[in-house]
Amino acid sequence: MKSPKEKSVDQKLLELTKELMELISYKDDLPLRIARDLVEDEEVQCIQDYANNVSIVRLGFNDHGPVHMRTVCRNALKMLKILYQAQIKTSLETEGAGTFADSVTAVILASFMHDFGMTIGRQDHELYSGILAYSKINELLEKELPGKENLKRRVVIRSLAMEGILGHMGSRKIHSIEAGLILIADGCDMTKGRARIPIELNKTPGVGDIHKYSANSIEKVKILAGDEKPVKIEVLMSADVGFFQIEEVLLQKINCSPAKSFIELYAGVEGKEMKKYL
């Protein structure tokens, strides 16, 4: 059973996907069909649920489950929408290898499954995510893009989705704007809700606590149209400890993202002047 939070995020995700389809006048609704498939897929839900169990209960980390993966998807789609409105093409469009709809589809698939590997453990989880997601990506693409005539398109979308999954930790070089947005979108999901459960479950001091407590000070992350660059990310926090999360997680991911040149980053404690990073 999905939680009310999961249902709410599903609805917001589908609404945002519809907004992206409206931008291209529904010339190709593949992203919307794939998004609907994913939110209704029971196996995907089970994998996400168990990933959260391993992350929170077994390892004491923060949320890596259904809400997180859907939130990362929404974050990436918000940035894609802003870039489209700023008339910035995706890598597939620039290279002539695919359409905007193909890019959106790959981003949805990748961000929705990027933490599947947490069902196994933290180490190299992005690699295991790729292994676990590969067959599901094929299954969904063959359902929505059947036939030999769509083979090349399936290959392109699948390859881009795999790049997004394998590259979301910033530990290996990625080259597409689409994968770069997933990397940043993952870093943007750091509000206090992600850290609340592990903090409540384990109050014994331990290595890595700074990540949980810094994340617990993050009140809100906004993704907006920028002033000097297309995308502005604003992070509001309740205490200075949140700067650790900005500098050690989000900024690190932005710095190794192919989409870095499109990003403005501001952060600060609520009621005080915002610090400009990018």
Residue pairs with C-beta under 8 A, 6 or more apart in sequence:
2 10
2 45
2 66
3 67
5 67
6 66
6 67
6 70
9 66
9 67
9 70
9 71
9 74
10 39
10 70
12 74
13 35
13 39
13 70
13 73
13 74
13 77
14 32
14 35
14 36
14 39
16 74
16 77
16 78
16 81
17 31
17 32
17 35
17 77
17 104
17 108
18 32
19 81
20 31
20 77
20 80
20 81
20 84
20 104
21 29
21 31
21 32
21 101
23 81
23 84
23 85
24 100
24 101
27 101
28 99
28 101
29 101
30 101
30 102
30 105
30 144
30 145
31 101
31 104
31 105
31 108
33 144
34 105
34 108
34 109
34 140
34 141
34 144
35 108
37 140
37 143
37 144
38 44
38 108
38 109
38 112
38 140
39 70
41 136
41 140
43 136
44 112
44 113
44 136
45 66
47 113
47 116
47 119
47 132
48 65
48 66
48 69
48 115
48 116
49 65
49 66
50 119
51 64
51 65
51 115
51 116
51 117
51 118
51 119
52 63
52 64
52 65
52 66
52 68
52 118
53 65
54 64
54 118
54 119
54 120
54 121
55 61
55 62
55 63
55 64
55 65
55 115
55 118
55 122
56 62
56 63
56 64
56 65
56 197
56 198
56 201
57 201
59 121
59 122
60 198
60 201
60 202
60 206
60 208
61 122
61 198
61 208
62 194
62 195
62 197
62 198
62 211
62 212
62 215
63 193
63 194
63 195
63 197
64 115
64 118
65 115
68 115
68 189
68 194
69 111
69 112
69 113
69 114
69 115
70 112
71 189
72 111
72 114
72 182
72 185
72 186
72 188
72 189
73 107
73 108
73 111
73 112
73 185
75 111
75 184
75 185
75 186
75 188
75 189
75 223
76 107
76 111
76 181
76 182
76 184
76 185
77 104
77 107
77 108
78 223
79 181
79 184
79 185
79 223
79 231
79 259
79 262
80 90
80 103
80 104
80 107
80 178
80 181
82 223
82 224
82 225
82 226
82 230
82 231
83 90
83 177
83 230
83 231
83 262
84 100
85 225
86 225
86 230
88 230
88 262
89 100
90 100
90 103
90 176
90 177
90 178
91 97
91 103
91 160
91 175
91 176
91 177
91 178
91 258
92 98
92 99
92 100
92 102
92 103
92 106
92 156
92 160
92 176
92 178
93 99
93 100
93 103
97 156
98 153
98 156
98 157
98 160
102 153
102 156
102 157
102 160
103 160
103 178
105 157
105 161
106 157
106 158
106 160
106 161
106 164
106 178
107 161
107 164
107 178
107 181
107 182
109 133
109 137
109 140
109 157
109 158
109 161
109 164
110 133
110 160
110 161
110 162
110 163
110 164
110 165
110 168
110 178
110 179
110 182
111 164
111 182
111 185
111 186
113 129
113 132
113 133
113 136
113 137
113 161
113 165
114 126
114 129
114 133
114 164
114 165
114 168
114 182
114 186
115 125
115 129
116 128
116 129
116 132
116 133
116 165
117 124
117 125
117 126
117 127
117 128
117 129
117 130
117 131
117 132
118 125
118 129
119 128
119 132
120 128
121 128
126 165
126 166
126 167
126 168
126 169
126 171
127 166
129 165
129 166
130 162
130 165
130 166
133 161
133 162
133 165
134 158
134 162
137 158
137 161
137 162
138 154
138 158
141 154
141 157
141 158
142 154
145 153
145 154
145 157
160 176
160 178
160 179
163 174
163 175
163 176
163 178
163 179
164 174
164 176
164 178
164 179
164 182
164 183
165 182
166 172
166 174
167 173
167 174
167 179
167 180
167 182
167 183
168 179
168 182
168 183
168 186
169 183
170 183
170 252
170 253
170 256
170 257
173 256
174 180
174 183
174 256
174 257
174 258
175 258
176 258
177 258
177 259
177 262
179 258
180 257
180 258
180 259
180 260
181 257
181 259
183 253
183 254
183 256
183 257
183 259
184 233
184 250
184 253
184 254
184 257
184 259
184 263
186 253
187 249
187 250
187 252
187 253
187 254
188 221
188 223
188 233
188 250
189 221
190 215
190 218
190 221
190 235
190 245
190 249
190 250
191 215
191 218
191 219
191 220
191 221
192 215
192 216
192 217
192 218
192 219
194 215
195 211
195 212
195 213
195 215
195 216
196 216
198 212
199 212
199 213
199 216
210 241
210 244
211 244
211 245
211 248
211 249
213 241
214 241
214 242
214 243
214 244
214 245
215 242
215 245
217 237
217 238
217 239
217 240
217 241
217 242
217 245
218 235
218 236
218 237
218 242
218 245
219 236
219 237
219 238
219 270
220 234
220 235
220 236
221 233
221 234
221 235
221 236
222 232
222 233
222 234
222 235
222 236
223 231
223 232
223 233
224 231
224 232
224 233
224 234
225 231
225 232
226 232
226 262
226 263
226 264
227 264
228 264
229 261
229 262
229 263
229 264
229 278
230 262
231 262
231 263
231 264
232 263
232 264
232 265
232 266
233 250
233 263
233 264
233 265
233 266
234 266
234 267
234 274
235 242
235 246
235 250
235 265
235 266
235 267
235 268
236 267
236 268
236 269
236 270
237 243
237 267
237 268
237 269
237 270
238 269
238 270
239 269
240 269
242 267
242 269
243 267
243 275
246 265
246 267
246 277
247 277
250 265
251 265
251 277
251 278
254 260
254 263
254 265
254 278
257 263
260 278
263 278
264 276
264 278
265 276
265 277
265 278
266 274
266 275
266 276
266 277
267 274
267 275
267 277
268 274
268 275
